[in-house]
Amino acid sequence: MKKEQLIAENAKLRKSHEEWVEGDVRRRKEFAKAFNWYLKKLYHGDETEYRTPSWEEIFIEIGSLLHAKGMLSDTRRLEALENSVQELWNEKQDDPTSTPITP
């Protein structure tokens, strides 16, 4: 390669790298908005300044949210089972031909 070609290639790589870094920072700031991670709260009407979290922080928060979702799902399943048992209990209590049961 000639010197001019190397300079042109270097310029393309620099531009590509700058665009990648800008996109990375933009994506991390979008996560900061979604998670309400700000540097400081400003007065009403002022724009909030969001911090730029690390990818580790983002992945930890996503993991925590997924865990909470799983716990909520388990809780909902347990509530559904409790409701089913209650319905069966009520049906059993309303049936005059059934033998009495105690809770």
Stockholm file with secondary structure:
# STOCKHOLM 1.0

chainA/1-103         MKKEQLIAENAKLRKSHEEWVEGDVRRRKEFAKAFNWYLKKLYHGDETEYRTPSWEEIFIEIGSLLHAKGMLSDTRRLEALENSVQELWNEKQDDPTSTPITP
#=GR chainA/1-103 SS CCHHHHHHHHHHHHHHHHHHHHHHHHHHHHHHHHHTCEEECCCTTSCCEECCCCHHHHHHHHHHHHHHHHHHHHHHHHHHHHHHHHHHHHHHHHCTTSCCCCC
#=GC SS_cons         CCHHHHHHHHHHHHHHHHHHHHHHHHHHHHHHHHHTCEEECCCTTSCCEECCCCHHHHHHHHHHHHHHHHHHHHHHHHHHHHHHHHHHHHHHHHCTTSCCCCC
//
